[in-house]
Amino acid sequence: MAGNKSPWDNSNDDNQNPWQPQRGGEDPQNMEDLLRKSQDKVRYIMNGGKNRGGFGRKSFWGIAAVIGLLWILSGFYQVQPQEQGVVLRFGRYAYTTAPGLHYHLPYPIETVLTPNVSRENRIEIGFRSEPIRRGRGMPVRDIQAENIALTGDENIVEVNFTVTWKVKNAGDYLFNIRDPEATVRTAAESAMRDSIGVTPIMEIIADDRKGVQERAEKTLQALLDKYKAGITVTSVQLTKADAPTQVIDAFNDVQRAKADKERLSNEAEAYRNDILPRARGEASQIISEAEAYKSRVIDAAKGDTARFVSVLEEYLKDKEVVARRMYLETMEDVYGHVDKVIVDKKVGGVVPYLPLPEVNKKK
């Protein structure tokens, strides 16, 4: 019976003999042989193959050659079109490589970094854009510590602007500045305040934003080049330029007063431009008439003088004739335009009447 079988019986049908190989398992003796062979191989390699002649020595040098070849080949690297390769020799900057396949001395002698130099980086100064929410636009949060500046006419203005920049020299970018974004932000604030400090507030708010942006961009690029930051500025864009919120009403009143002043000044200038030419014309006319009257009077006086001199000369030659003629001419001037009645002393009684004016009218 199965219950009477000894556990040492090799005829056990249910494979419960602990000294027999199990189905699907490994023979413990074979495992020991494999372990011993592995130890012998390791010992053989460590001893340079002395136990088995020249075969072990050749294998060792072959493995060493393969490892050395792989180590040498590990120096090849690929730089993508949007990257620059920065090679470090013992951790120190050595040189920069262009896109393409290149080689450097294997690690740990040289290593390579491949930063992206074509990506445009954007920095917001004076404000921060919050993430877009569903159904809403992009909210903006002002940063007062960054957006306050003093204008050229000593007014305060709040400005928000953005700076976009790219890596120009990867070596300078990685090793000459510790925090590129903080450096660009600080230099941009300084450049913008410098540009605003020489510009009146109205030009910043309404008239000359482009000029402010261009001056700030040039100053910022000069600062970064001075720091050898390896960065090129692509644009500086003003997004807001207003008077501070606390004084915006007073500022608007001032601007309206300035606008009224400008309007009244223009009206006064127009009136001046209208009245002055007319006054100058009338003055010229009066002066011309006076000059003509002067000439006329002088000429008349000269003529009268000449006539008097000629009469005097004739009078000195024959006083009686000239005196009579002068008397007759004077009487002609006096009686020439009045009604006259001629009476003959020799006629007595009825006075003969001759109506000379009526006769002249009939003629």
C-alpha positions as CSV (number, residue, x, y, z in Angstrom):
1,M,0.0,0.0,0.0
2,A,1.1,3.5,-0.5
3,G,0.9,4.2,3.1
4,N,3.5,1.5,3.9
5,K,6.2,2.7,1.5
6,S,9.4,4.0,2.9
7,P,10.5,7.5,2.2
8,W,13.9,6.1,1.0
9,D,12.1,3.9,-1.6
10,N,13.3,4.9,-5.1
11,S,10.1,3.5,-6.6
12,N,8.1,6.5,-5.3
13,D,5.7,7.5,-8.0
14,D,4.8,10.9,-6.7
15,N,8.4,12.3,-7.0
16,Q,8.8,13.0,-3.3
17,N,12.4,11.6,-3.1
18,P,14.5,14.5,-2.0
19,W,17.6,13.0,-3.7
20,Q,16.2,12.8,-7.1
21,P,16.1,15.6,-9.6
22,Q,12.8,17.5,-9.6
23,R,10.8,18.0,-12.8
24,G,11.5,21.4,-14.4
25,G,14.4,22.0,-11.9
26,E,18.3,21.9,-12.0
27,D,20.5,19.1,-10.8
28,P,22.4,20.4,-7.7
29,Q,25.5,18.6,-8.8
30,N,25.4,20.4,-12.2
31,M,24.9,23.7,-10.4
32,E,28.0,23.1,-8.4
33,D,30.0,22.2,-11.5
34,L,28.9,25.4,-13.3
35,L,29.9,27.5,-10.3
36,R,33.3,25.9,-10.0
37,K,34.0,26.4,-13.7
38,S,33.0,30.0,-13.5
39,Q,35.4,30.5,-10.6
40,D,38.2,28.8,-12.5
41,K,37.6,31.1,-15.5
42,V,37.7,34.2,-13.3
43,R,40.8,33.0,-11.6
44,Y,42.4,32.2,-15.0
45,I,41.7,35.7,-16.3
46,M,43.0,37.3,-13.2
47,N,46.2,35.3,-13.4
48,G,46.8,36.3,-17.0
49,G,45.9,32.8,-18.4
50,K,49.0,31.1,-16.9
51,N,47.1,27.9,-16.1
52,R,46.2,27.3,-19.8
53,G,49.2,28.6,-21.8
54,G,49.1,31.6,-24.2
55,F,45.4,31.4,-24.9
56,G,44.4,33.3,-21.8
57,R,46.9,36.1,-22.4
58,K,45.6,36.7,-25.9
59,S,42.0,36.8,-24.6
60,F,42.9,39.4,-22.0
61,W,44.6,41.7,-24.4
62,G,41.7,41.3,-26.9
63,I,39.2,42.3,-24.3
64,A,41.4,45.2,-23.3
65,A,41.6,46.3,-27.0
66,V,37.9,46.1,-27.4
67,I,37.3,48.2,-24.3
68,G,39.9,50.7,-25.4
69,L,38.4,51.0,-28.9
70,L,34.9,51.6,-27.4
71,W,36.4,54.2,-25.1
72,I,38.0,56.0,-28.0
73,L,34.8,55.8,-30.1
74,S,32.8,57.3,-27.2
75,G,34.4,60.7,-28.2
76,F,32.2,61.1,-31.3
77,Y,29.2,63.4,-30.7
78,Q,26.4,65.0,-32.9
79,V,25.4,68.7,-32.6
80,Q,21.9,69.4,-34.0
81,P,21.2,72.4,-36.2
82,Q,19.6,74.4,-33.4
83,E,22.5,73.7,-31.0
84,Q,26.1,74.6,-30.4
85,G,28.7,72.2,-28.9
86,V,30.6,73.3,-25.9
87,V,33.6,71.1,-25.2
88,L,35.0,71.0,-21.6
89,R,38.5,69.8,-20.9
90,F,38.7,68.5,-17.3
91,G,35.6,70.6,-16.6
92,R,37.0,73.8,-18.0
93,Y,35.7,75.5,-21.2
94,A,37.9,74.6,-24.2
95,Y,36.2,75.5,-27.4
96,T,32.8,75.7,-29.2
97,T,31.7,73.6,-32.2
98,A,29.1,74.2,-34.9
99,P,26.3,71.8,-35.8
100,G,27.4,68.5,-37.3
101,L,29.4,65.4,-36.3
102,H,32.5,66.1,-34.2
103,Y,35.0,64.3,-32.0
104,H,36.4,65.2,-28.6
105,L,38.8,63.3,-26.3
106,P,36.9,60.6,-24.4
107,Y,35.6,61.0,-20.9
108,P,36.9,61.9,-18.4
109,I,39.4,64.1,-20.4
110,E,36.8,66.0,-22.3
111,T,33.0,66.3,-22.2
112,V,30.5,68.2,-24.3
113,L,27.4,70.2,-23.6
114,T,24.9,71.0,-26.4
115,P,22.6,74.0,-25.4
116,N,19.9,75.1,-27.7
117,V,20.8,78.5,-29.3
118,S,17.9,79.0,-31.7
119,R,15.1,79.1,-29.1
120,E,13.7,82.5,-28.3
121,N,13.5,83.2,-24.6
122,R,10.9,85.8,-23.3
123,I,11.1,87.7,-20.1
124,E,8.2,89.8,-18.7
125,I,9.3,92.9,-16.7
126,G,6.8,94.9,-14.6
127,F,4.1,92.3,-14.8
128,R,3.5,88.5,-14.9
129,S,1.0,86.8,-17.2
130,E,-1.2,84.3,-15.4
131,P,-2.2,81.0,-17.1
132,I,-5.2,81.2,-19.4
133,R,-8.4,79.9,-17.8
134,R,-11.3,78.5,-19.7
135,G,-13.6,81.2,-20.9
136,R,-11.3,84.0,-19.8
137,G,-8.4,85.9,-21.2
138,M,-4.9,86.0,-19.8
139,P,-4.9,88.1,-16.6
140,V,-2.0,90.3,-15.8
141,R,-0.4,90.9,-12.4
142,D,1.6,94.1,-12.1
143,I,5.0,94.0,-10.2
144,Q,5.4,97.5,-8.8
145,A,9.0,96.9,-7.8
146,E,9.9,96.6,-11.5
147,N,7.5,98.9,-13.4
148,I,8.1,102.3,-11.7
149,A,10.4,104.8,-13.5
150,L,11.1,108.5,-13.5
151,T,10.7,110.4,-16.8
152,G,12.9,113.1,-18.2
153,D,10.4,115.8,-17.1
154,E,10.4,114.4,-13.5
155,N,7.1,112.6,-13.7
156,I,6.5,109.0,-12.5
157,V,5.3,106.4,-15.0
158,E,4.4,102.7,-14.8
159,V,5.8,100.7,-17.7
160,N,5.4,97.0,-18.6
161,F,7.6,95.5,-21.2
162,T,8.9,92.3,-22.6
163,V,12.4,91.2,-23.7
164,T,13.1,88.4,-26.2
165,W,16.6,87.0,-26.5
166,K,18.6,84.1,-27.8
167,V,21.9,82.5,-27.1
168,K,24.7,84.0,-29.4
169,N,27.8,82.2,-28.0
170,A,27.1,79.1,-26.0
171,G,30.5,79.1,-24.3
172,D,30.0,82.7,-22.9
173,Y,26.4,81.9,-22.0
174,L,27.3,78.8,-19.9
175,F,30.4,80.1,-18.1
176,N,30.4,83.9,-17.9
177,I,27.1,84.4,-16.1
178,R,25.7,82.3,-13.3
179,D,21.9,83.1,-13.9
180,P,21.2,84.2,-17.5
181,E,17.6,85.1,-16.9
182,A,18.2,87.1,-13.8
183,T,21.0,88.9,-15.5
184,V,18.9,89.8,-18.5
185,R,16.1,90.9,-16.3
186,T,18.3,93.2,-14.2
187,A,20.1,94.7,-17.2
188,A,16.7,95.3,-19.0
189,E,15.3,97.2,-16.0
190,S,18.4,99.4,-15.9
191,A,18.3,100.0,-19.7
192,M,14.6,100.9,-19.8
193,R,14.9,103.3,-16.9
194,D,17.9,104.9,-18.6
195,S,15.8,105.4,-21.8
196,I,12.8,106.7,-19.9
197,G,14.9,109.1,-17.8
198,V,15.7,111.2,-20.9
199,T,12.2,111.2,-22.4
200,P,9.2,113.4,-21.4
201,I,6.2,111.5,-20.1
202,M,3.9,112.4,-23.0
203,E,6.3,111.0,-25.6
204,I,6.4,107.8,-23.6
205,I,2.6,107.5,-23.2
206,A,1.6,108.6,-26.7
207,D,4.2,109.9,-29.1
208,D,7.5,108.2,-29.0
209,R,7.2,104.6,-27.7
210,K,9.3,103.3,-30.6
211,G,12.2,105.6,-29.8
212,V,12.1,104.5,-26.1
213,Q,12.1,100.8,-27.1
214,E,15.0,101.3,-29.6
215,R,17.2,103.2,-27.0
216,A,16.5,100.6,-24.3
217,E,17.3,97.7,-26.7
218,K,20.7,99.3,-27.7
219,T,21.6,100.0,-24.1
220,L,20.6,96.4,-23.0
221,Q,22.7,94.8,-25.8
222,A,25.7,97.0,-24.9
223,L,25.4,95.9,-21.2
224,L,25.2,92.2,-22.1
225,D,28.1,92.5,-24.5
226,K,30.1,94.2,-21.7
227,Y,29.3,91.3,-19.4
228,K,30.3,88.8,-22.2
229,A,27.0,87.0,-21.6
230,G,26.8,85.4,-25.0
231,I,23.3,86.7,-25.5
232,T,21.7,88.7,-28.4
233,V,18.5,90.7,-27.8
234,T,15.9,90.3,-30.5
235,S,13.3,92.8,-29.3
236,V,12.2,95.1,-26.5
237,Q,8.4,95.8,-26.5
238,L,6.5,98.2,-24.4
239,T,3.1,96.8,-23.5
240,K,1.9,99.5,-21.1
241,A,3.0,103.0,-20.2
242,D,0.7,105.0,-17.9
243,A,0.7,107.3,-15.0
244,P,0.5,105.6,-11.5
245,T,-3.0,104.6,-10.5
246,Q,-3.0,106.7,-7.4
247,V,-2.6,109.9,-9.4
248,I,-4.2,109.0,-12.7
249,D,-7.2,111.4,-12.2
250,A,-4.9,114.4,-11.4
251,F,-2.6,113.4,-14.3
252,N,-5.6,113.4,-16.6
253,D,-6.6,116.9,-15.3
254,V,-3.1,118.1,-16.0
255,Q,-3.2,116.7,-19.5
256,R,-6.5,118.3,-20.2
257,A,-5.2,121.6,-18.9
258,K,-2.2,121.2,-21.2
259,A,-4.5,120.4,-24.1
260,D,-6.6,123.5,-23.4
261,K,-3.4,125.6,-23.1
262,E,-2.2,124.2,-26.5
263,R,-5.6,124.9,-28.1
264,L,-5.8,128.5,-26.8
265,S,-2.2,129.1,-27.9
266,N,-3.1,127.8,-31.3
267,E,-6.1,130.1,-31.5
268,A,-4.1,133.1,-30.4
269,E,-1.4,132.2,-33.0
270,A,-4.1,132.0,-35.7
271,Y,-5.5,135.4,-34.6
272,R,-2.0,136.9,-34.6
273,N,-1.4,135.5,-38.1
274,D,-4.6,137.0,-39.2
275,I,-4.4,140.5,-37.7
276,L,-0.7,141.2,-38.1
277,P,-0.6,140.9,-42.0
278,R,-3.7,143.2,-42.2
279,A,-2.2,145.7,-39.8
280,R,1.1,145.7,-41.8
281,G,-0.9,146.2,-45.0
282,E,-2.8,149.1,-43.6
283,A,0.4,150.7,-42.2
284,S,2.0,150.3,-45.6
285,Q,-1.0,151.9,-47.3
286,I,-1.0,154.9,-44.8
287,I,2.8,155.3,-45.3
288,S,2.4,155.2,-49.1
289,E,-0.4,157.8,-49.0
290,A,1.6,160.1,-46.7
291,E,4.6,159.8,-49.0
292,A,2.4,160.7,-52.0
293,Y,0.9,163.6,-50.1
294,K,4.4,164.8,-49.1
295,S,5.5,164.6,-52.7
296,R,2.4,166.4,-53.9
297,V,2.7,169.2,-51.4
298,I,6.4,169.6,-52.0
299,D,5.9,169.7,-55.7
300,A,3.0,172.2,-55.4
301,A,5.1,174.4,-53.1
302,K,8.0,174.3,-55.5
303,G,5.6,175.2,-58.4
304,D,4.1,178.1,-56.4
305,T,7.5,179.3,-55.5
306,A,8.7,179.2,-59.1
307,R,5.5,181.1,-60.2
308,F,6.0,183.7,-57.5
309,V,9.6,184.2,-58.5
310,S,8.7,184.6,-62.1
311,V,5.9,187.1,-61.2
312,L,8.3,189.0,-59.0
313,E,10.8,189.2,-61.8
314,E,8.1,190.6,-64.1
315,Y,6.9,193.0,-61.4
316,L,10.3,194.4,-61.0
317,K,10.5,195.0,-64.7
318,D,7.1,196.9,-64.9
319,K,5.3,197.4,-61.6
320,E,2.2,199.1,-62.9
321,V,1.3,196.5,-65.5
322,V,1.9,193.6,-63.3
323,A,0.0,195.2,-60.4
324,R,-3.0,195.8,-62.7
325,R,-2.9,192.3,-64.0
326,M,-2.8,190.9,-60.5
327,Y,-5.7,193.1,-59.5
328,L,-7.8,191.9,-62.4
329,E,-7.0,188.2,-61.8
330,T,-7.9,188.7,-58.1
331,M,-11.2,190.3,-59.0
332,E,-11.9,187.5,-61.4
333,D,-11.3,184.9,-58.7
334,V,-13.5,186.8,-56.3
335,Y,-16.4,187.6,-58.5
336,G,-16.3,184.8,-60.9
337,H,-18.7,182.5,-59.0
338,V,-21.2,185.0,-57.5
339,D,-24.4,186.7,-58.9
340,K,-23.7,190.2,-60.1
341,V,-25.7,193.3,-61.0
342,I,-24.1,196.0,-63.1
343,V,-25.3,199.6,-62.6
344,D,-24.3,202.4,-64.8
345,K,-23.9,205.7,-63.0
346,K,-24.8,207.7,-66.1
347,V,-28.2,206.2,-66.3
348,G,-30.8,207.8,-64.1
349,G,-34.3,206.6,-63.2
350,V,-34.9,203.0,-64.3
351,V,-31.9,200.8,-63.6
352,P,-31.1,198.5,-66.6
353,Y,-30.8,194.9,-65.5
354,L,-28.9,192.2,-67.3
355,P,-29.4,188.7,-65.9
356,L,-26.0,187.3,-66.7
357,P,-26.3,183.9,-64.9
358,E,-29.5,183.1,-66.8
359,V,-27.9,184.0,-70.0
360,N,-24.9,181.8,-69.3
361,K,-27.3,178.9,-68.4
362,K,-29.1,179.3,-71.7
363,K,-25.9,179.2,-73.5
